[in-house]
Amino acid sequence: MASSVSQQAYNSAVEKLAAGTGSATAAQLATIADEILSVAGLLRAQPRLRRALTDPSRAGAGRAELLRSLLSGKLSEVTVDTLTTLVAGRFSTPTELLDVTERLGAEVVLRSSEKAGTLADVEDELFRFGQIVSGNAELAVTLSDPGAPSSRRVKLVEDLLKGKAQPATVRLVEVALEGFLGRSFDSSLTRLVELTAAKRDREVAYVTVAKPLSDADEQALAAKLSDLYDRPVSLKIDVDPSIIGGVAVRVGSDLYDGTILRRLNAARQAFAK
């Protein structure tokens, strides 16, 4: 995500935010998240501001005061204090400031969801929405097009998810539309699924099967992977008949491919030699 110096700035901002929101409600945290993400939007649109706020020739206190002068009276005090703490730190590049601000905003969305008791729902809804998008070429192109007006894409997402998803899910999909941490839309969704799972202290396993698993098979696979990775595992299952049979599992950079399709392809390559 970031260099060691920007990670230090991020950690300081997280500590400042935690100190100021210890008794905050889910709704209050959601408002703070919106404020932080609005500043991320400002940084995305204003490269000159990013450069000014990461200028190594200017003292950290000076950078913090510059941001405070822009935000005071417009955002809550806790948001202003958190973000001025952030920019007082050091960054290797101006883009890192945008990245850590986006990450901080997403983290507060997740804290809001955790407070509301909806983290597991958000994790599953993000994954399912990603599957819906990947299965609809027209929708995928529309949502991934950076040239399309952001407001139109946000409206489309809100129409698709209205009454069907948690508010935190909708907000995180909107974050993905902007290209979370510089990623593509689908990659942003994947990263946000993983961050949500990590908030629940879980590993994500992406499982591809030719036909749906029974509940017993799902539980057995989850238990086996949990033992292997020494922590609870969330299964994200994709049904793809083209693999013919077997199962493929990806956890992080680890890939276990026991599909019949892989075996057939390996056999074809062996015969072709």
N, C-alpha and C positions, 0 to 999 in steps of 0.2 A: 504494500500500500504506500509506504513512505520511507524516507531515509531515517536514520537514527535520530537526527536532530529534529525533524518534523514530528517524529513519534514522541519525543520528549515534550514538544509544544502541545501535542494532542493530549498526552497524559495529564499535563497540567490543567488543560481546559476541562477535561473530564472530572478531575478532582474539584475544581472550582464549581462546576455545575452540580456535582453530587452534594457539595456543601450547601448550595443554595436551594436544593429541591428535595431535601430529605423527607419532607412531609407532603410533597406535591401530589395531587390527585392525578388520575389517568388523563382527565380532560386538560388539566393545567400543563402536564407534560406534552400533550399533543399540541397545545398552543405554542409552547417553547420550541418544539420541533419545527413547527411551521415557520416560526421566526428565524431560526437558524438556517433552514432551507431557503428562505427568502433571501437571506444574505448570500448564500451560496449562488443563488440565481444572479444576484448583483455582481458578484465576483466573476461569474461566467461571462456576463455581458460587458464587463469593464476590465479589459486586460491592463490598462494603465493603473487602475486602482490596485489590482493584484500586485503589480510591480512595486507600487509605492508602499504597500503593506508588508512587503518582503525585502525591501531595500536594505542590504547589509550595512550600508554607510549611515543609516539612520538608527539611533538607539531604539531598543525595544519599547521603552516608555513612550518615545515619540510616535512610534507606529501605533501603539495602543491608543494614544490620545487622538491621533488622526481618525481612527475608526470610531472612537467614542463620540467625537464631534459630529460624525455622520449619523450615528444611531440613537444617541440620547434623545429621549422624548418621543421616539417613534416605536421603540421596542421595549419589552420589559427589562427591568434592571438586571435580573439574573441572566438574561440572554446577553445583554451588553457586557456585563462583567465577565461572562464566560468567553465571549469572542474577543474581547480586548486582551484577556489572558492568553488566548491562542495566538494572536498576532504579535504579542510581545516576545514570543519564542522565535527560533530561527528556522528558516526553510532553505533547502538547497535550490529550489526553483519556485517561481510564482505559481505554477500549476499545482505544486504540492499543497499550497494554502487552500486552493479550491477543493482538492481531494479530501483533505482532512476536515474541512467544513462540511462537505457532503456526508462524510462518514459520521461525523458528530451528529448531524441532523437525523440520519438514519438510526443511529444508536438511541436517540431520544424517542423516536417513533417506537422502537422496540421496547424501550422502558415503559412507555405509555401502554403498550399492548400487554406487557408483563403485569403491570399494575391492574389492568382490566381482566386479566386471566384468559387472554385470547391468543397467546403466542402460538400454541399448537395449531389453532385454526388458521392463523396468518401464514404459518409455514406451509401448510397444505394448500391454501388458496393461491399463494404465489406460484407454487409448483404447477397446480392444475391450470392456472391462467397461462403459464408458459407453454403447457401442452396444447391448449386451445389455439394459441397464436401460431405455434409451429405447425399445427395441422390445417391452418387456413392461410394459403399463400397471399391472398389479397390483404388480409388483416395484418399479416407479418410485414408486408411491404409498407403499408400505411403507417403502422406504429414505429417502424424502424427508420422512416424517412426523415432525416434531420432538416430537409428543406421544407417539409410541411409545417404549417403554423403550429406551434406548441399548444396553443389554446384549443385547436381543433382536435389534436390527438388526445389531450386531457379530457375533453368533452366526450370523445368516443369511449375512452376507458370508463369514465363515470357512468355512461349510459349502459355499457356492457355489464358493469359490476354492481350497479345500483340495487340494493336490497338483497344481493347475493354474496357479499363479502364484507369482512370487518373493515371499519374505517382505516385502520392501520394498513391493511392490505392495499386499499385503493391509494393511500398516500405513498406507499413504497413503489407501487407500479408507476405512479407519476414521477417518482425519483428515477426509476429505471428509464423512463422516456427521455430524460435529460442526458442519459449516458453515464450511469453511476461509476465514478472513478475512471472516467474515460473509456468505458467499455461500450460494446454494442448493446442494443436493447435486450436481446435474449441472454447475453452473457451477464448483463446487469441483474436480470431476474434470477439467474442461477446463483450469483454471488449473494444476493439478498436472501435467498432461501437458506444458503449456508450460514449467513450471519444470524438468521433467526434460529436455526438449529443450534448454533453455538451458544446463543443466549440461553437455550434450554439444556446446555451441556451435552449436546448430542452430535454425533457424526452423521453425515448424510451419505447414504448409499443409493446410487442410481441403478435401478435394476431393469433390465430389458428381458421380456419373456414373450413367447409366441402366443400364449393364451393366459387369461387371468389366473393367479395363484389362489388356492384355497386359503381360508383364514389360518388353518393349521400350518400350511407350507410357509405362509408369510411369517408367522410367529417363529417357526423353526429357523428360517433364514435370518431373521432379525437377531435371534438368540446366538446363532453361530457367529455372525459378524460382530456382535457386541463382545463376545468372548475374545475374538481375534484382535479387536481394536481397544479392548479394555475400557469401553465406555458405551452408553446406550447409543443405538443406531436408529435413525429414521429412514425407512425405506421409501423411495420415490420410484414407483413402478410405472413403466411404459410398456404397453402391449403392442408388439410389432410382429405380425404373422410372418413377415418376410424372413425372420431368422429360423423358421421352420420348427425348431424345438430347442431345448436346453435353456440356459440362462447366462446372461452377461451382467456383471456387477462392476461398477466403478465407484471407488471410494478415494477421493482426492486424486492423486496421480496413479493409484493402483487400479489395474484393470484385470478382472478375471473373466475370460471369455470362454464359456463352455457351450457355445451355441452350435447347432448342427450346421448352420451356414458357414461358420468359421472352419469347421472340419472339412466341409465340402470344398471350400476355397483352397484350403491347404492341400487337399488331395489333387485338385486341378493343377495347382502349381507344381506339385511333385511329378505328375504325369507329363507336364509340359517341358520338363527339363530333359 
